[in-house]
């Protein structure tokens, strides 16, 4: 073996065994952050399944102060489920009432943890929409009593007419960040009972 090749082989032999433990440490740290965030969201360990419900109904006074806000009321159901030999799955379902549009609208999609490796930003859920683009981010308030929804763009469907095209809900001047308060999960029962919600992840 030529000397440069020998030096390269020795260098790789020294560095590679050290890389794996470092990666394992990073993975464990990330998993610990995710588990801690899950406890904040769901009020404890997930077990087999867990859910959390957050609601906000905006009164006339609030809407008068935010003339460009499109959302009059929102319900958010966060769900987690453990699967044997598979990663935990996360999803959200949302119910929306618009300020200037009659009816109840539903949407939903899968979520995953978003961890800032530099530690400059708190962990949150990133929930994308089908076909790419848009979605929303869900963080928790410091006291864990509210969900902070950072809205980019999602599609929601008229509950009474689910076969109609989706209505676009886009974060604007007064809809970019929505704070929803934690309530009993029974208040989100309409989202789990509505048969069409499961089919809202349309391609």
Helices and strands as residue ranges (DSSP letters): H 3-42, E 49-57, H 60-65, E 71-83, E 86-98, E 105-114, E 124-127, E 135-140, E 146-158, E 167-170, E 177-183, G 185-188, H 189-193, G 195-199
